[in-house]
Amino acid sequence: MNHRAVLPGLYVHVPFCLKKCHYCNFVITTDRSNDMRQQFFAALEREINYSRGRYGRLKFETLYFGGGTPSALTAAETLKVFELLRNAFDFANGAEVTWEVNPGDVDAEKIAVYRAAGVTRISLGIQSFQEASLRDMGRPHGLAEIRQTMQALRSEGFKNISVDLILRLPGETLEHVRHNLESALALEPAQFSLYDLEVHAATVYGARAARGELKQISESEHEAVTEFAEQRLEKAGYIQYALGAFARPGFESRHNLNYWHNGAYLGLGPGAFGYMEGVRYQHAPDVQRWIGKCLRADWKPETEDVLTPAQKELETLLTGLRLKEGISPGDFSEDTKEKIRPLVERKLLAQESGRIALTQRGRFLAESVFAALV
């Protein structure tokens, strides 16, 4: 890769959290001590320097800070992480820079630092407007913090704000979803990301599910909720441009679009995945192992998939189907086209104008569609 290669995306994982939410299966730590923070920055600096040495002084079109909770960093730590990155890499004019924020986690000083550092987009983890649901999820905030944080972000001039909401929470009904959407719409965000609750075994919700104590709406009710949410957001002027992703025109997430176009990206931080030179990799799957490996200069990824042409084709299909516009199958192999045909016959995929896309029913059953293709 040459000295001035331009890549669509850079992802940086910030693992710090005040507490672990009951659905969380991400790579996080609730140890926010000075010692842990110093270890994190020492390891991140080494990983950045290693990446600079291996790939050259890359130039990125998007930068995404996820977690964990990036907003758990102090104002000084935020400036430090930007300094480390800009010493090693360049960023295109007009680069999209996203910073994930938890309600109640920021103040005027932090938000001013985000603006000064070049953050252009905020992803706000609201998840629900039901106090009972927020408590049940173990979220570290309530409704008051949601409104205070949105007001503070607006006061500093942030317009490109995306909000996250989770569907199919325990005890949630269509009326709860309706209330959540109307409450979020009143905040006038630029984008919505809707996620179905995923229940993982090694979580509080996973343990409750194993005991038969996690009550969720039925599949048919969930389909009705999903259809209602799509229609309500589209009526409000948001365009669904990918699965669960709705935006006002011009505010689509460029970083996420790169994922869905199966583009390359560099991943930094504990648990982060990257996709470089046809190889998908993860350096280490938890915080302490990642710190230890970085400090020992052990750069062998613990997960490393060298994709064959057939695997690349399949990934291009799977990621492309997440887009509302779908994907052109023109250059796909006959084997891949053969897998597509029965899904078209079952009306889970639609083929028109030279493109393949999920139908409304297919969007609801997307995971089943993807499993059939794999």
Residue, then its C-alpha position, 0 to 999 in steps of 0.5 A: m500500500n503506498h504512502r498516500a493511500v486513501l481509505p474510506g474508513l477508520y474505526v477506533h474502539v473506546p472500551f470505557c463504560l460506567k456500567k455494563c448494560h443488560y444486553c451488552n455483548f461488546v468489548i468493554t471495561t467498567d474499570r475507568s481508573n487512571d491506571m486503566r486509562q493510561q494503559f489504554f492510551a499507551a496501547l493505542e499509541r503503539e497500535i497506531n504507530y504499528s499501523r502507520g509503519r505497516y500501511g504508510r501515512l493513510k488518508f481517511e474519508t471517515l473516522y468513527f469512534g465507537g465503543g464502549t462509550p467514547s463520551a466517557l473520555t475526558a476533554a483532555e483525553t479526547l484531544k489526546v486521541f485526536e492528536l495521536l491519530r493526526n500525527a500518524f494519519d491524514f483526513a480528507n477535507g470534509a471527512e465525516v467524523t462520528w463520536e458516540v455519546n451516552p446521554g448524561d455523559v457530556d458537558a459544555e466543555k466536552i462538546a466544545v472540544y468535539r467541535a474543536a477536534g473536528v467531530t461532524r456527527i454525533s451518534l446518541g445512544i438513547q435506546s428507549f424513552q420508557e423509564a422502566s425500559l431504561r432501568d430494565m436494560g441497566r442503562p446509566h441514564g434517564l429521560a432527563e439526561i436525554r433531553q439535557t444532552m440533546q439541548a447541549l449538543r444543539s447549543e454547540g451547533f451540532k446538527n448531524i445527530s443520529v439517535d439509536l432506538i432498540l426494538r423488541l425490548p422486554g415488555e415492549t408493545l406497539e404503543h411503547v414503540r409509538h411513544n419512543l418514535e414520537s419522542a425521538l421525532a420531537l428532538e428532530p435528529a438527522q438520522f435514526s438507527l433502529y436495532d432489534l434486541e439481540v439476546h446473547a448468552a453471556t449477558v443479563y438478558g441471556a441469563r433471563a432468557a435461559r430461565g424463561e424470564l425474558k418476555q418479548i412480543s411475538e414474531s407477528e407482533h414484531e413484524a407489525v411494529t417494524e412495519f409501523a416504525e418504517q412507515r412512521l419515519e418515512k412519513a416524517g421525511y426520513i429515507q430508509y437507506a439501509l436496514g434499520a437506518f433512516a436519514r434526512p436527505g444528505f445525512e446518511s452515514r458515510h462510514n456505515l455506507n462504506y461497510w455496506h459497500n464492503g469497502a476497506y477500513l482500518g480498525l484500532g482499539p480492543g475488539a476492533f475489526g479491520y478489513m485491509e488488503g483483502v484480510r478481515y482481522q481482529h487483533a484481540p477480542d477483549v481489553q486486557r489481551w489487547i493491551g498486553k499484546c500491544l505493549r509486547a508488540d505482538w501484532k499477530p491478529e487473533t482472528e484473520d480471514v483471508l477472503t477468497p474471491a468466492q468469499k468476497e463475492l458473498e460478502t459483497l452480496l450480504t453487505g449490499l443487501r443491507l442497502k435499500e437500493g440493493i445490489s447489481p448481481g451482474d458480475f456474480s457467479e452462477d453459483t451465487k445467482e442460483k442461491i438468489r433465485p429461490l429467495v426471489e420466488r419466496k418474495l424475500l428478494a425482489q429483482e428489478s431494474g437490474r438490481i437485487a434488493l430485500t422486499q419489506r418481508g425480506r427486511f424483516l426476515a433479513e437474518s434468515v435471508f442471509a443465512a440461506l445465502v451463506 
